Amino acid sequence: MVVLYGGQSAEHEVSRVTAAHVLAAIDRSRYTVEAIGIDRDGQWRLFEPPADVESLPALPVAGTIVSPPEVFADSNADQLTVVLPLLHGPMGEDGTVQGLLELANVPYVGAGVLGSALAMDKAAAKATLSAAGVPQARWRAIHEPAWSGDEDAITGILHDLGETVFVKPANMGSSVGVSKATGSADVRVALKEAFRYDEWAVVEETIVGRELELAVLGNVELEFSVPGEIVPGAEFYDYDDKYVDGAAKLIIPAELSRSEVAEMERLAAQAYRALRVEGMGRVDFLYEPNGRGFLLNEINTIPGFTPISMYPKMWEATGLSYPRLIDTLIELALDRHHRRSAKRQLD
């Protein structure tokens, strides 16, 4: 198995923390594990983790420079190398690395090229989910090169979405570059911040409701965890709230009726399949109990695996341990690889 972490995105540090905890949880008696870190310059480095890897708060990106062909050279029909990509954000979670792994004919955990790209790009995901009839908050996508930035344009957005909005880079996670903005001056500043990370930005209406999440496992047949709820410690669930001060309150399982949980599962499955997600996904909802009900916010195809991350915590509360979760993800990766390999061999 190859644990691939680090990367060139703004979520590099989060990926290193995730990798340390995944590596500590993997059953070494079952798998031969290599840790390959991608540094900020795009170099692949083979890291030899210490025996007490659980003592590391984050996995260093250090060691001998290697090339992808070297990493995958030992993969063959008798002993497949399975890659566990833990690369949050662009250049890792967006279909780029998944395309490389497809070309190398190596099985890997998580969504494929299309599913990764669609789920990562908030504007593309929202358009696809709208076409599939999945309920969402009202939103607008803005392309920086075509954006006039004049007062009329901003006024039009606020007229459609409300005076207070959320502004996000389309291709980023962990709340990096996300701002809550009220009025045209704030929106202008928020868009400038979002455009630091991507040339596409998404502006969303503000929803007053609960923040709920559901963990999903599967390729064709899907399994669902118990739902979780996040009560932000800040004005919204931002980067510091997730990874720095940990002030958010995590409630697992969330207090919901059976019919509400069933509706979450139905919408999660609908969105999961519309975006072609496979392997795993954390499906995030906003819930207006006395309004529109469940509104799908996004699907994260490589969710965090840190000690405070909701995805493993929800599965643990469902009865699936951290090591067994990793086993299941590897089994799903091999299942998909065998199915696709059979199609390739038809000619």
C-alpha positions in Angstrom: 0.0 0.0 0.0 1.1 3.6 -0.7 -0.1 6.4 1.5 0.2 9.6 -0.7 0.1 12.9 1.2 1.2 16.5 1.3 0.6 18.1 -2.1 0.9 21.5 -3.6 -2.4 23.0 -2.4 -3.2 25.3 0.5 -4.4 22.2 2.4 -0.9 20.7 2.5 -0.6 20.9 6.3 -4.1 19.3 6.8 -3.0 16.4 4.5 0.1 15.8 6.6 -2.0 15.6 9.8 -4.4 13.2 8.1 -1.6 11.0 6.9 0.0 10.6 10.3 -3.2 9.3 11.8 -4.0 7.0 8.9 -0.5 5.5 9.0 -0.9 4.9 12.8 -4.2 3.1 12.3 -3.2 0.8 9.4 -2.8 -2.8 10.3 0.9 -3.4 9.5 0.5 -7.2 9.8 -1.8 -7.1 6.8 -0.2 -4.5 4.6 3.3 -3.5 3.5 3.1 0.3 3.7 5.1 3.1 2.0 4.6 6.7 2.8 5.1 9.1 -0.2 5.0 12.8 0.5 4.5 15.4 -2.2 6.3 18.6 -1.3 5.2 22.1 -2.2 7.3 22.0 -5.4 5.7 18.8 -6.6 8.6 16.4 -5.8 7.6 12.9 -4.6 9.6 11.9 -1.5 9.8 8.5 0.2 9.5 8.9 3.9 10.5 6.2 6.4 8.1 6.6 9.3 9.3 5.7 12.8 7.9 2.7 14.7 6.0 5.1 17.0 4.4 7.0 14.1 1.3 7.8 16.3 3.5 10.2 18.3 3.9 12.4 15.2 1.3 15.3 15.0 1.9 15.5 11.2 3.8 13.3 8.8 6.9 15.1 7.5 7.4 15.5 3.8 11.0 14.5 3.6 13.3 11.8 2.3 14.6 10.4 -1.0 13.2 11.8 -4.2 11.3 9.2 -6.2 9.3 9.2 -9.4 5.8 7.8 -9.8 7.0 5.0 -12.0 9.3 3.9 -9.2 6.5 4.0 -6.7 4.2 1.8 -8.8 6.9 -0.5 -10.3 6.1 -3.4 -7.9 2.4 -3.5 -8.7 1.5 -6.6 -10.7 -1.3 -9.1 -11.0 -0.1 -11.2 -8.1 0.6 -8.4 -5.6 -1.2 -5.1 -6.4 -0.1 -1.8 -5.0 -3.1 0.1 -3.7 -2.8 3.8 -3.3 -4.5 5.7 -0.6 -4.5 9.4 -1.7 -4.8 11.7 1.2 -4.2 14.9 -0.8 -6.8 17.5 0.2 -7.6 20.2 -2.3 -6.4 21.0 -5.8 -3.6 18.8 -7.4 -4.8 15.8 -5.5 -8.5 15.7 -4.7 -9.6 17.2 -8.1 -9.0 14.3 -10.4 -5.4 15.1 -11.3 -3.7 12.5 -9.3 -6.5 10.1 -10.0 -5.8 10.5 -13.7 -2.2 9.6 -13.1 -3.2 6.5 -11.1 -5.5 5.4 -13.9 -2.7 5.8 -16.5 -0.5 3.7 -14.2 -3.3 1.1 -13.9 -3.0 1.1 -10.1 -6.0 0.7 -7.8 -6.6 3.6 -5.5 -9.0 4.6 -2.8 -11.8 7.1 -3.4 -13.6 8.7 -6.3 -12.4 8.4 -9.9 -11.3 11.2 -12.2 -14.7 12.5 -13.1 -16.2 12.1 -9.6 -13.2 13.8 -8.0 -13.2 16.7 -10.4 -17.0 17.3 -10.2 -17.1 17.1 -6.4 -14.0 19.3 -6.0 -15.3 22.1 -8.2 -18.2 23.7 -6.2 -19.6 25.5 -9.3 -19.6 22.3 -11.4 -21.0 20.2 -8.5 -23.8 22.6 -7.9 -24.8 22.7 -11.6 -24.7 18.9 -11.7 -26.8 18.6 -8.5 -29.3 21.1 -9.8 -29.8 19.1 -12.9 -30.3 16.0 -10.8 -32.9 17.7 -8.7 -31.0 17.8 -5.4 -32.1 20.7 -3.2 -29.4 23.3 -2.4 -29.0 26.8 -1.2 -29.3 29.5 -3.9 -26.0 30.3 -5.4 -24.1 32.1 -8.2 -20.8 31.1 -9.9 -18.4 33.9 -10.9 -15.5 33.5 -13.3 -12.7 36.0 -12.5 -11.6 36.8 -16.1 -15.2 37.6 -17.1 -16.1 39.4 -13.8 -16.7 43.1 -14.2 -16.6 43.7 -10.5 -18.8 46.8 -10.8 -21.3 47.9 -8.3 -24.3 46.8 -10.4 -23.0 43.3 -10.7 -22.5 43.0 -6.9 -25.9 44.6 -6.2 -27.5 42.1 -8.5 -26.0 39.2 -6.6 -27.1 40.6 -3.2 -30.6 41.2 -4.7 -30.8 37.5 -5.7 -29.2 35.9 -2.7 -29.7 38.3 0.2 -27.7 41.0 1.9 -25.4 38.5 3.7 -23.7 35.8 1.7 -20.9 33.2 1.8 -18.1 33.6 -0.8 -15.9 30.6 -1.5 -13.2 29.6 -3.9 -14.7 26.9 -6.2 -11.8 24.5 -5.9 -10.7 24.5 -2.3 -11.6 22.8 0.9 -11.2 23.0 4.7 -12.9 26.4 4.5 -9.7 27.9 3.1 -10.5 31.3 1.4 -14.2 31.3 2.6 -15.7 34.5 3.9 -19.0 35.6 5.2 -19.9 39.0 3.7 -22.6 41.6 4.3 -23.1 44.4 1.8 -21.3 45.2 -1.4 -18.0 46.4 0.1 -17.6 43.1 2.1 -18.5 41.1 -1.0 -15.9 42.8 -3.0 -13.2 42.0 -0.4 -14.5 38.4 -0.1 -14.3 37.8 -3.8 -10.7 39.2 -3.9 -9.8 36.7 -1.2 -11.6 33.8 -3.0 -9.8 34.7 -6.2 -6.4 34.2 -4.5 -7.1 30.5 -4.6 -9.1 29.9 -7.8 -10.3 31.9 -10.8 -13.8 30.5 -10.1 -15.8 31.6 -7.0 -19.2 30.6 -5.6 -21.5 33.0 -3.8 -24.2 31.3 -1.7 -27.1 32.6 0.3 -26.9 32.4 4.1 -28.9 29.6 5.6 -30.0 29.8 9.1 -30.2 26.2 10.2 -28.3 23.2 11.5 -25.0 21.8 10.0 -25.3 18.1 9.5 -23.1 15.5 8.0 -23.3 11.9 6.8 -20.5 9.5 6.0 -20.9 7.2 3.0 -19.0 4.0 2.0 -19.4 2.1 -1.3 -19.1 1.9 -5.0 -22.5 0.6 -6.1 -24.1 -0.6 -2.9 -23.9 2.2 -0.3 -23.6 2.2 3.4 -24.3 5.1 5.7 -23.0 6.1 9.1 -25.1 7.6 11.8 -25.4 11.4 11.1 -23.4 14.0 12.9 -24.0 17.6 13.7 -21.5 20.5 14.0 -22.2 23.5 16.3 -19.5 26.0 15.2 -17.5 27.7 17.8 -17.0 30.7 15.5 -19.4 32.6 13.3 -19.2 29.7 10.9 -17.3 26.4 10.7 -14.0 27.9 9.5 -10.4 26.6 9.2 -9.4 27.5 12.8 -12.6 25.9 14.1 -11.8 22.7 12.2 -8.1 22.4 12.8 -6.6 25.0 15.2 -8.6 25.7 18.3 -11.2 22.9 17.9 -13.9 25.0 19.5 -16.7 23.5 17.4 -19.0 21.1 19.2 -19.5 17.8 17.4 -22.6 15.8 18.2 -22.6 12.2 17.1 -25.2 10.9 16.5 -27.2 14.0 15.7 -30.6 14.3 17.2 -32.9 13.5 14.3 -36.0 11.4 13.8 -35.9 8.2 11.8 -37.7 9.8 8.9 -35.2 12.7 8.9 -32.3 10.3 8.8 -33.9 8.4 6.0 -34.3 11.6 4.0 -30.6 12.5 4.6 -29.6 9.0 3.3 -31.9 9.3 0.2 -30.5 12.7 -0.7 -26.9 11.6 0.0 -27.3 8.6 -2.3 -28.8 10.8 -5.0 -26.0 13.3 -4.8 -23.3 10.6 -4.5 -24.4 9.0 -7.7 -25.1 12.2 -9.6 -21.5 13.3 -8.9 -20.1 9.8 -9.8 -18.5 9.4 -6.3 -17.0 6.0 -5.4 -15.3 4.6 -2.3 -16.1 7.2 0.2 -17.7 10.6 0.7 -18.7 12.9 3.5 -22.0 14.5 2.6 -22.6 17.9 4.2 -26.1 19.3 4.6 -27.7 22.5 5.9 -31.1 21.9 7.5 -34.0 24.3 7.8 -36.4 22.4 10.1 -39.2 24.9 9.5 -38.3 25.9 5.9 -36.9 23.9 2.9 -35.7 21.0 5.0 -32.3 19.4 4.0 -30.2 21.4 1.6 -27.1 19.6 0.3 -24.0 21.7 0.8 -21.2 19.6 -0.7 -19.6 16.1 -0.9 -16.0 15.8 0.2 -14.4 12.9 -1.6 -11.2 12.8 0.6 -12.5 13.8 4.0 -10.2 14.5 6.9 -9.0 11.6 9.0 -7.6 13.6 11.9 -8.7 12.8 15.5 -11.3 15.5 15.4 -12.5 14.8 11.8 -16.2 13.9 11.4 -15.8 11.1 8.8 -13.9 8.5 11.0 -15.8 9.6 14.1 -19.2 9.0 12.5 -18.1 5.5 11.4 -16.7 4.8 14.8 -20.1 5.7 16.4 -21.7 3.4 13.8 -19.6 0.5 14.9 -16.8 0.6 12.3 -13.4 1.0 13.8 -10.7 3.1 12.3 -8.5 0.1 11.1 -11.6 -1.7 9.7 -12.6 1.5 7.9 -9.3 1.5 6.1 -9.6 -2.2 5.3 -13.1 -1.5 3.7 -11.7 1.4 1.6 -9.0 -0.9 0.3 -11.5 -3.6 -0.5 -13.6 -1.1 -2.4 -10.6 0.2 -4.3 -9.7 -3.4 -5.4 -13.3 -4.1 -6.4 -13.5 -1.1 -8.7 -10.1 -1.8 -10.2 -11.0 -5.4 -11.1 -14.3 -4.3 -12.6 -12.6 -1.6 -14.8 -9.7 -3.9 -15.7 -12.2 -6.4 -17.1 -13.6 -3.7 -19.4 -10.1 -2.8 -20.6 -9.3 -6.4 -21.6 -12.4 -6.8 -23.8 -10.4 -5.7 -26.9 
